[in-house]
Amino acid sequence: MSVRHGLLALLSRGPRYGYQLRAEFEASTATTWPLNIGQVYTTLSRLERDGLVSRDDQGDQDEQGRVRYAITPEGRDELDRWFAKPVSRADRPRDELVIKLAMAVTTPGVDVAAVIRAQRSATMRGLQELTRALRSLDTSAEAAQRLVIDSMIFHAEAEQRWLDHCEAVLARPSEENP
């Protein structure tokens, strides 16, 4: 789930308040994924329940009643697993890959090139499977079956082109990157 892992990525930079997390998440995703503050606090509660975040050790609340959260070692392990695991096409109600790369670029210590390579390999394997599936359809197959497989192939090809673009953008000297 991208919100869960996105919040962990932001907390890996240091303790944050819920409103800070919301603002930084939206900024990291170019506001293409607005978050409801209630979703942030619900997610933080679940992360705390699961031992992945804790309330910052500077007390439960500040003078304004805000609570700062910090990532735990278990949370860092979970974040590392998320960055290492390729995103399945089935796991994208919102484009988790885009969110993952946006967070990877802004999270210190993440090997963004490795994240891209892992995704490229997984996407290529999927593309090969789809191509085999398309070839195995007999001539009497429903047009809908062909169109669905074609759509999935086009998405995978577009993802490969986008990953090429990401590598090219990240390879430019930092003064060229906006």
KELO-611730 format. One record per residue (C-alpha): x, y, z; residue in one letter; chain; residue number from 1. Coordinates in nm, 2 decimals, padded with zeros to 4 digits, always signed. Example, Ala and Ser with C-alpha at 12.3 -4.5 7.8 and 13.67 -1.06 7.14 Angstrom:
BEGIN
+--------+--------+--------+-------+-------+------+
:     px :     py :     pz : fitor : vovex : zanu :
+--------+--------+--------+-------+-------+------+
: +01.23 : -00.45 : +00.78 :     A :     A :    1 :
: +01.37 : -00.11 : +00.71 :     S :     A :    2 :
+--------+--------+--------+-------+-------+------+
This chain:
BEGIN
+--------+--------+--------+-------+-------+------+
:     px :     py :     pz : fitor : vovex : zanu :
+--------+--------+--------+-------+-------+------+
: +00.00 : +00.00 : +00.00 :     M :     A :    1 :
: +00.16 : +00.33 : -00.11 :     S :     A :    2 :
: +00.03 : +00.56 : +00.16 :     V :     A :    3 :
: +00.16 : +00.33 : +00.43 :     R :     A :    4 :
: +00.50 : +00.29 : +00.27 :     H :     A :    5 :
: +00.51 : +00.66 : +00.16 :     G :     A :    6 :
: +00.46 : +00.77 : +00.52 :     L :     A :    7 :
: +00.74 : +00.53 : +00.64 :     L :     A :    8 :
: +00.97 : +00.67 : +00.37 :     A :     A :    9 :
: +00.90 : +01.03 : +00.49 :     L :     A :   10 :
: +00.95 : +00.93 : +00.85 :     L :     A :   11 :
: +01.28 : +00.77 : +00.76 :     S :     A :   12 :
: +01.40 : +01.13 : +00.72 :     R :     A :   13 :
: +01.31 : +01.21 : +01.08 :     G :     A :   14 :
: +01.01 : +01.25 : +01.31 :     P :     A :   15 :
: +00.71 : +01.43 : +01.17 :     R :     A :   16 :
: +00.37 : +01.55 : +01.26 :     Y :     A :   17 :
: +00.07 : +01.42 : +01.07 :     G :     A :   18 :
: +00.02 : +01.75 : +00.88 :     Y :     A :   19 :
: +00.39 : +01.76 : +00.78 :     Q :     A :   20 :
: +00.36 : +01.41 : +00.65 :     L :     A :   21 :
: +00.05 : +01.50 : +00.44 :     R :     A :   22 :
: +00.22 : +01.81 : +00.30 :     A :     A :   23 :
: +00.54 : +01.63 : +00.22 :     E :     A :   24 :
: +00.36 : +01.33 : +00.07 :     F :     A :   25 :
: +00.16 : +01.55 : -00.16 :     E :     A :   26 :
: +00.47 : +01.75 : -00.25 :     A :     A :   27 :
: +00.67 : +01.43 : -00.33 :     S :     A :   28 :
: +00.39 : +01.31 : -00.56 :     T :     A :   29 :
: +00.35 : +01.65 : -00.74 :     A :     A :   30 :
: +00.00 : +01.67 : -00.58 :     T :     A :   31 :
: -00.12 : +01.40 : -00.81 :     T :     A :   32 :
: -00.23 : +01.20 : -00.50 :     W :     A :   33 :
: -00.40 : +01.43 : -00.25 :     P :     A :   34 :
: -00.43 : +01.28 : +00.10 :     L :     A :   35 :
: -00.71 : +01.34 : +00.35 :     N :     A :   36 :
: -00.56 : +01.42 : +00.69 :     I :     A :   37 :
: -00.79 : +01.16 : +00.84 :     G :     A :   38 :
: -00.63 : +00.90 : +00.61 :     Q :     A :   39 :
: -00.28 : +01.01 : +00.74 :     V :     A :   40 :
: -00.38 : +00.97 : +01.10 :     Y :     A :   41 :
: -00.56 : +00.64 : +01.05 :     T :     A :   42 :
: -00.25 : +00.50 : +00.87 :     T :     A :   43 :
: -00.03 : +00.63 : +01.15 :     L :     A :   44 :
: -00.25 : +00.45 : +01.40 :     S :     A :   45 :
: -00.22 : +00.13 : +01.21 :     R :     A :   46 :
: +00.16 : +00.17 : +01.17 :     L :     A :   47 :
: +00.19 : +00.23 : +01.54 :     E :     A :   48 :
: -00.03 : -00.07 : +01.62 :     R :     A :   49 :
: +00.20 : -00.28 : +01.40 :     D :     A :   50 :
: +00.51 : -00.15 : +01.57 :     G :     A :   51 :
: +00.64 : +00.03 : +01.25 :     L :     A :   52 :
: +00.62 : +00.38 : +01.40 :     V :     A :   53 :
: +00.62 : +00.52 : +01.75 :     S :     A :   54 :
: +00.53 : +00.85 : +01.91 :     R :     A :   55 :
: +00.85 : +01.06 : +01.92 :     D :     A :   56 :
: +01.03 : +01.03 : +02.25 :     D :     A :   57 :
: +01.00 : +01.41 : +02.31 :     Q :     A :   58 :
: +00.67 : +01.35 : +02.48 :     G :     A :   59 :
: +00.33 : +01.26 : +02.35 :     D :     A :   60 :
: +00.22 : +01.60 : +02.24 :     Q :     A :   61 :
: +00.37 : +01.95 : +02.19 :     D :     A :   62 :
: +00.21 : +02.27 : +02.33 :     E :     A :   63 :
: -00.03 : +02.27 : +02.04 :     Q :     A :   64 :
: -00.15 : +01.92 : +02.10 :     G :     A :   65 :
: +00.04 : +01.77 : +01.80 :     R :     A :   66 :
: +00.20 : +01.43 : +01.81 :     V :     A :   67 :
: +00.53 : +01.36 : +01.63 :     R :     A :   68 :
: +00.58 : +01.02 : +01.50 :     Y :     A :   69 :
: +00.91 : +00.84 : +01.43 :     A :     A :   70 :
: +01.00 : +00.53 : +01.24 :     I :     A :   71 :
: +01.10 : +00.22 : +01.44 :     T :     A :   72 :
: +01.37 : -00.03 : +01.33 :     P :     A :   73 :
: +01.09 : -00.26 : +01.23 :     E :     A :   74 :
: +00.95 : +00.02 : +01.02 :     G :     A :   75 :
: +01.29 : +00.07 : +00.85 :     R :     A :   76 :
: +01.30 : -00.31 : +00.77 :     D :     A :   77 :
: +00.95 : -00.29 : +00.62 :     E :     A :   78 :
: +01.05 : +00.01 : +00.41 :     L :     A :   79 :
: +01.36 : -00.16 : +00.29 :     D :     A :   80 :
: +01.15 : -00.47 : +00.19 :     R :     A :   81 :
: +00.91 : -00.24 : +00.00 :     W :     A :   82 :
: +01.18 : -00.06 : -00.19 :     F :     A :   83 :
: +01.34 : -00.40 : -00.28 :     A :     A :   84 :
: +01.02 : -00.57 : -00.41 :     K :     A :   85 :
: +00.90 : -00.49 : -00.76 :     P :     A :   86 :
: +00.55 : -00.36 : -00.79 :     V :     A :   87 :
: +00.30 : -00.60 : -00.94 :     S :     A :   88 :
: +00.06 : -00.46 : -01.20 :     R :     A :   89 :
: -00.22 : -00.60 : -00.98 :     A :     A :   90 :
: -00.11 : -00.37 : -00.69 :     D :     A :   91 :
: -00.18 : -00.04 : -00.86 :     R :     A :   92 :
: -00.51 : +00.11 : -00.78 :     P :     A :   93 :
: -00.30 : +00.43 : -00.79 :     R :     A :   94 :
: +00.03 : +00.40 : -00.96 :     D :     A :   95 :
: +00.24 : +00.27 : -00.68 :     E :     A :   96 :
: +00.55 : +00.26 : -00.91 :     L :     A :   97 :
: +00.53 : +00.63 : -00.96 :     V :     A :   98 :
: +00.49 : +00.69 : -00.59 :     I :     A :   99 :
: +00.78 : +00.45 : -00.51 :     K :     A :  100 :
: +01.02 : +00.62 : -00.75 :     L :     A :  101 :
: +00.92 : +00.96 : -00.62 :     A :     A :  102 :
: +00.99 : +00.85 : -00.27 :     M :     A :  103 :
: +01.31 : +00.66 : -00.36 :     A :     A :  104 :
: +01.45 : +00.97 : -00.52 :     V :     A :  105 :
: +01.39 : +01.18 : -00.21 :     T :     A :  106 :
: +01.48 : +00.92 : +00.05 :     T :     A :  107 :
: +01.84 : +00.92 : +00.16 :     P :     A :  108 :
: +02.03 : +00.59 : +00.12 :     G :     A :  109 :
: +01.80 : +00.44 : -00.14 :     V :     A :  110 :
: +01.97 : +00.30 : -00.45 :     D :     A :  111 :
: +01.72 : +00.44 : -00.71 :     V :     A :  112 :
: +01.90 : +00.27 : -01.00 :     A :     A :  113 :
: +01.85 : -00.06 : -00.82 :     A :     A :  114 :
: +01.48 : +00.01 : -00.77 :     V :     A :  115 :
: +01.45 : +00.09 : -01.14 :     I :     A :  116 :
: +01.65 : -00.22 : -01.25 :     R :     A :  117 :
: +01.43 : -00.45 : -01.03 :     A :     A :  118 :
: +01.12 : -00.30 : -01.18 :     Q :     A :  119 :
: +01.25 : -00.32 : -01.53 :     R :     A :  120 :
: +01.33 : -00.70 : -01.49 :     S :     A :  121 :
: +00.98 : -00.77 : -01.35 :     A :     A :  122 :
: +00.81 : -00.57 : -01.62 :     T :     A :  123 :
: +01.01 : -00.75 : -01.89 :     M :     A :  124 :
: +00.91 : -01.09 : -01.75 :     R :     A :  125 :
: +00.55 : -00.98 : -01.75 :     G :     A :  126 :
: +00.57 : -00.85 : -02.11 :     L :     A :  127 :
: +00.72 : -01.19 : -02.22 :     Q :     A :  128 :
: +00.43 : -01.38 : -02.05 :     E :     A :  129 :
: +00.17 : -01.15 : -02.21 :     L :     A :  130 :
: +00.33 : -01.19 : -02.55 :     T :     A :  131 :
: +00.32 : -01.57 : -02.51 :     R :     A :  132 :
: -00.05 : -01.55 : -02.40 :     A :     A :  133 :
: -00.14 : -01.34 : -02.70 :     L :     A :  134 :
: +00.03 : -01.59 : -02.94 :     R :     A :  135 :
: -00.14 : -01.88 : -02.77 :     S :     A :  136 :
: -00.49 : -01.74 : -02.85 :     L :     A :  137 :
: -00.65 : -01.93 : -03.13 :     D :     A :  138 :
: -00.83 : -01.75 : -03.42 :     T :     A :  139 :
: -01.17 : -01.80 : -03.26 :     S :     A :  140 :
: -01.08 : -01.61 : -02.94 :     A :     A :  141 :
: -01.31 : -01.33 : -02.84 :     E :     A :  142 :
: -01.20 : -00.98 : -02.95 :     A :     A :  143 :
: -01.23 : -00.87 : -02.59 :     A :     A :  144 :
: -00.96 : -01.12 : -02.48 :     Q :     A :  145 :
: -00.73 : -00.99 : -02.75 :     R :     A :  146 :
: -00.80 : -00.63 : -02.65 :     L :     A :  147 :
: -00.74 : -00.70 : -02.29 :     V :     A :  148 :
: -00.41 : -00.87 : -02.35 :     I :     A :  149 :
: -00.31 : -00.60 : -02.60 :     D :     A :  150 :
: -00.39 : -00.33 : -02.34 :     S :     A :  151 :
: -00.17 : -00.50 : -02.09 :     M :     A :  152 :
: +00.11 : -00.53 : -02.34 :     I :     A :  153 :
: +00.09 : -00.16 : -02.42 :     F :     A :  154 :
: +00.10 : -00.07 : -02.06 :     H :     A :  155 :
: +00.40 : -00.29 : -02.00 :     A :     A :  156 :
: +00.58 : -00.14 : -02.30 :     E :     A :  157 :
: +00.49 : +00.21 : -02.19 :     A :     A :  158 :
: +00.63 : +00.13 : -01.84 :     E :     A :  159 :
: +00.96 : +00.02 : -02.00 :     Q :     A :  160 :
: +00.98 : +00.34 : -02.19 :     R :     A :  161 :
: +00.90 : +00.54 : -01.88 :     W :     A :  162 :
: +01.17 : +00.35 : -01.68 :     L :     A :  163 :
: +01.42 : +00.44 : -01.96 :     D :     A :  164 :
: +01.31 : +00.81 : -01.93 :     H :     A :  165 :
: +01.36 : +00.79 : -01.55 :     C :     A :  166 :
: +01.71 : +00.66 : -01.59 :     E :     A :  167 :
: +01.79 : +00.94 : -01.84 :     A :     A :  168 :
: +01.65 : +01.21 : -01.62 :     V :     A :  169 :
: +01.84 : +01.08 : -01.31 :     L :     A :  170 :
: +02.16 : +01.05 : -01.51 :     A :     A :  171 :
: +02.16 : +01.42 : -01.59 :     R :     A :  172 :
: +02.38 : +01.64 : -01.38 :     P :     A :  173 :
: +02.18 : +01.77 : -01.08 :     S :     A :  174 :
: +02.17 : +02.13 : -01.21 :     E :     A :  175 :
: +01.97 : +02.01 : -01.51 :     E :     A :  176 :
: +01.71 : +01.83 : -01.30 :     N :     A :  177 :
: +01.43 : +02.06 : -01.19 :     P :     A :  178 :
+--------+--------+--------+-------+-------+------+
